[in-house]
């Protein structure tokens, strides 16, 4: 099996026998496109190979809009591994081996011949966007409108590529540590599935991600016409997240400034009313870039509860306590019910509230406490009941409250996992996690091995460059 073949749709062998690499690329694009039937007429199954090779700009757009094919994917392992969720014994049997291992912080993540959901769904959109980027190199625009659209499509593809590589780093690479030369993940910048790609260092991967974002920024509009599509707003929001996680607080604050200069509006939780079964509509006003975590074995399970210690952080004046959670059928347990996805899928995209907290933390660490406090109070004024009295905090108390609000505000988005990975490197903020699984107490120390998920064994077997 060739390196990277786990990216392909089922049964590709007949197609891999074509004579030239160019034909091979087109065939792989055809296979990918036929699976994306929700993306428009072009992506419907066609009877002839020549009719499904992407040649028009709207066809490339259809590839990038293929949200049902994981183009807007956020990994699920961070949700199971962090200290936000508590599962009852009735939920455990519905979990996959990968999910249970992540939740227990021990064991073998993969069943036999398993490539891993987050690994596969992380690299799959990278393959798709590389098809777009490779194809656009040979595209000859007929007019200025086509030229502008091609530029935007290439920029969009590079944003998606940066997004996916960043998500993979948070699961399959060790926590980023300043001043160290750590292993990262394979960088995929070609649609050539036969190209064996070794593991790059984290410094190399982050440099690649930021270079893609720089190019994406130049070709994107300030705001996208759909929140599943990238924009300058989204590029800087992702930069803000990256710089917080890599502890480059100066650049995090600068990225946050650019994001919030475009739009910093927050929903006022005092004015919210339920939208059917949920409080937040899909693509609510705070969403900058939409991404969903996948459904899991416990997505619909009523024994998926919010961690009791986390729930206890919300005081009675905090409207998030009643908007985000509701009492479960088990006395004293609470279900998480209101997500920025607008439905039951856990959300993992980029939003204004996250960037406000990014900038607040960055400024607090840089000694710009007045600015940090202003952002903190701005957020809480929209989350607490009317009559909220602005906080007066400084120094360590200010930073600790900002970090606490990150935990409370960005709940179930996968961000807590990222924050644990970086905060655990500081003894002042390090956390030892504990939970009970089927009567057994499990512990994850701040430097525990479970913060880095191993690359699937089957991928290691098929790609010798990874060893």
Residue pairs with C-beta under 8 A, 6 or more apart in sequence:
1 462
2 16
2 193
2 194
2 462
3 193
3 194
3 195
3 196
3 197
3 462
3 463
3 464
3 465
4 123
4 127
4 188
4 193
4 194
4 195
4 197
4 463
5 12
5 193
5 462
6 115
6 119
6 120
6 123
6 456
6 458
6 459
6 462
7 120
7 123
7 124
7 127
7 193
8 28
8 31
8 193
9 31
9 32
9 34
9 35
12 28
12 31
15 24
15 27
15 28
15 30
15 31
16 24
16 27
18 24
18 27
21 192
21 194
24 193
24 194
25 131
25 134
25 191
25 192
26 49
26 53
27 49
28 127
28 131
28 191
28 193
29 52
29 53
29 54
29 131
29 135
29 191
30 49
30 52
30 53
32 63
32 69
32 127
32 128
32 131
33 42
33 43
33 52
33 54
33 59
33 62
33 63
34 43
34 45
34 46
34 52
35 69
36 43
36 62
36 63
36 66
36 68
36 69
37 43
37 44
37 45
38 66
38 67
38 68
39 62
39 63
39 65
39 66
39 68
39 69
40 58
40 62
40 65
42 52
42 54
42 56
42 58
42 59
42 62
43 62
43 66
46 52
54 60
54 63
54 131
54 132
54 135
57 139
57 146
57 149
57 150
57 153
60 132
60 135
60 136
60 153
61 149
61 153
63 71
63 128
63 129
63 131
63 132
64 71
64 128
64 129
64 132
64 153
64 156
64 157
64 160
64 229
65 71
65 226
65 228
65 229
66 128
67 228
69 124
69 125
69 128
70 121
70 124
70 125
71 125
71 128
71 160
71 228
72 228
72 289
72 290
72 291
72 292
72 349
73 121
73 122
73 125
73 164
73 167
73 291
73 292
73 293
73 294
74 167
74 291
74 292
74 293
74 347
74 348
74 349
74 413
74 414
75 118
75 121
75 122
75 167
75 168
75 170
75 171
75 293
75 348
75 414
76 99
76 117
76 118
76 293
76 294
76 296
76 346
76 414
77 98
77 102
77 118
77 171
77 417
77 453
78 170
78 171
78 414
78 415
78 416
78 417
78 418
79 85
79 293
79 296
79 346
79 412
79 414
79 417
80 99
80 102
80 103
80 296
81 102
81 103
81 105
81 417
81 444
81 450
81 451
82 414
82 416
82 417
82 420
83 307
83 309
83 310
83 416
83 420
83 431
83 433
83 435
84 306
84 307
84 310
84 411
84 412
84 416
85 103
85 304
85 305
85 306
85 307
85 412
86 304
86 305
86 306
86 307
86 308
86 333
86 435
87 95
87 103
87 298
87 301
87 303
87 304
87 305
87 437
88 303
88 304
88 305
88 330
88 333
89 303
89 438
90 301
90 303
91 297
91 298
91 301
91 303
91 304
92 100
92 437
92 438
94 297
94 298
94 301
95 103
95 296
95 297
95 298
96 117
96 296
96 297
97 107
97 108
97 109
97 110
97 111
97 114
98 109
98 110
98 114
98 116
98 117
98 118
99 296
99 297
99 298
100 107
101 107
101 108
101 109
102 109
102 450
102 453
103 435
103 437
104 437
104 442
105 433
105 442
105 443
105 444
105 448
105 450
106 442
106 450
109 116
109 453
109 454
109 456
110 116
110 456
110 457
110 458
113 458
114 456
114 458
115 456
115 458
115 459
116 453
116 456
116 459
117 294
118 167
118 168
118 171
118 172
118 453
119 168
119 171
119 172
119 455
119 456
119 459
121 294
122 164
122 167
122 168
122 171
123 164
123 168
123 188
125 160
125 164
126 160
126 161
126 164
126 165
126 188
127 188
127 191
127 193
128 160
129 157
129 158
129 160
129 161
129 164
130 157
130 161
130 188
130 189
130 190
130 191
131 191
132 153
132 154
132 157
133 154
133 157
133 158
133 161
133 191
134 190
134 191
136 150
136 153
136 154
136 157
139 150
141 147
141 150
151 219
152 219
152 220
152 221
154 215
154 219
155 215
155 216
155 217
155 218
155 219
155 220
155 230
156 216
156 219
156 220
156 229
156 230
158 212
158 213
158 215
158 216
159 212
159 213
159 216
159 220
159 230
159 234
159 235
159 238
160 230
161 189
161 212
162 208
162 209
162 210
162 212
162 213
162 216
162 238
163 238
163 289
163 291
165 185
165 187
165 188
165 205
165 208
165 209
165 212
166 209
166 238
166 241
166 242
168 185
169 176
169 184
169 185
169 202
169 205
169 206
170 245
170 414
170 417
170 418
170 421
171 453
172 185
172 452
172 453
172 454
172 455
173 182
173 183
173 184
173 185
173 202
173 205
173 452
174 182
174 183
174 202
174 451
174 452
175 421
175 422
175 424
175 425
175 451
175 452
176 182
176 202
176 206
176 245
176 246
176 247
176 421
176 422
177 425
178 246
178 247
181 201
181 203
182 201
182 202
183 199
183 201
183 202
184 199
184 200
184 201
184 202
184 203
184 204
184 205
184 206
185 199
185 200
185 205
186 197
186 198
186 199
186 200
186 463
186 465
186 466
187 197
187 200
187 204
187 205
187 208
188 197
189 208
196 463
196 464
196 465
197 463
197 465
198 465
198 466
199 466
200 208
206 242
206 246
209 242
210 239
210 242
213 235
213 238
213 239
216 230
216 235
217 232
217 235
217 236
220 230
220 231
220 232
220 234
220 235
221 231
221 232
222 231
222 232
222 233
222 262
223 231
223 232
223 233
223 262
223 263
224 230
224 231
224 233
224 234
227 283
227 287
227 288
227 289
227 290
227 349
228 289
228 290
230 289
231 288
231 289
232 262
233 259
233 262
233 263
233 288
233 289
234 288
234 289
234 350
236 255
236 256
236 258
236 259
237 255
237 259
237 288
237 289
237 350
237 351
237 354
237 355
238 289
238 350
239 251
239 252
239 255
240 252
240 255
240 256
240 259
240 354
240 355
240 358
240 359
241 350
241 354
241 358
241 415
241 418
243 249
243 251
243 252
243 255
243 358
243 362
244 252
244 358
244 361
244 362
244 422
245 418
245 421
245 422
247 422
249 361
249 362
249 363
249 365
249 366
250 362
250 366
252 358
252 359
252 361
252 362
253 359
253 362
253 363
253 366
253 368
255 355
255 358
256 355
256 356
256 358
256 359
256 362
257 359
259 288
259 352
259 355
260 352
260 355
260 356
260 359
263 352
264 352
264 356
264 378
265 285
265 286
265 352
266 286
266 352
266 353
266 356
266 378
266 379
266 382
267 280
267 284
267 285
267 286
267 382
268 382
269 319
269 320
269 323
269 382
269 383
269 384
270 319
270 385
270 386
272 279
272 280
272 319
272 323
273 279
275 281
275 342
277 337
278 337
278 338
278 339
278 342
278 343
279 323
279 338
280 338
280 339
280 340
280 341
280 342
281 342
282 290
282 341
282 342
282 343
283 290
283 342
284 340
284 342
286 340
286 351
286 352
286 353
287 340
287 349
287 350
287 351
288 349
288 350
288 351
288 352
288 355
289 349
289 350
290 341
290 347
290 349
291 347
291 348
291 349
291 350
292 341
292 345
292 346
292 347
292 348
292 349
293 345
293 346
293 347
293 348
293 414
294 345
295 344
295 345
298 304
299 344
299 345
299 346
300 344
302 328
302 329
302 335
303 328
303 330
304 335
304 336
305 328
305 330
305 333
305 334
305 335
305 336
306 325
306 334
306 335
306 336
306 411
308 332
308 333
310 407
310 408
310 411
311 321
311 325
311 334
313 404
313 407
313 408
314 320
314 321
314 408
315 321
317 384
317 385
317 388
318 383
318 384
318 408
319 383
319 384
319 385
320 383
320 408
320 409
323 338
324 336
324 337
324 338
324 411
325 334
325 335
325 336
325 337
325 338
326 334
326 335
326 337
327 333
327 334
327 335
328 334
328 335
336 411
336 412
339 345
339 346
339 347
339 412
340 347
340 349
340 351
340 413
341 347
346 412
346 413
346 414
347 412
347 413
348 413
348 414
349 413
353 379
353 409
353 410
354 409
354 410
354 413
354 415
356 375
356 378
356 379
357 375
357 379
357 402
357 405
357 406
357 409
357 410
359 371
359 372
359 375
360 371
360 372
360 373
360 375
360 376
360 379
360 402
361 372
361 399
361 402
361 403
361 406
362 372
363 369
363 371
363 372
363 375
364 372
364 398
364 399
364 402
365 399
369 394
369 395
369 398
372 398
372 402
373 391
373 392
373 393
373 394
373 398
376 391
376 393
376 398
376 401
376 402
376 405
377 390
377 391
379 405
379 409
380 388
380 391
380 405
381 388
381 390
383 409
391 401
393 401
403 419
403 423
403 429
406 415
406 416
406 419
407 416
407 419
410 416
420 431
420 433
420 451
421 451
423 429
423 430
423 431
424 430
424 431
424 446
424 447
424 451
425 446
430 446
431 446
432 443
432 444
432 445
432 446
433 443
433 444
434 441
434 442
434 443
434 444
435 441
435 442
436 442
444 450
444 451
455 466
459 466
460 466
460 467
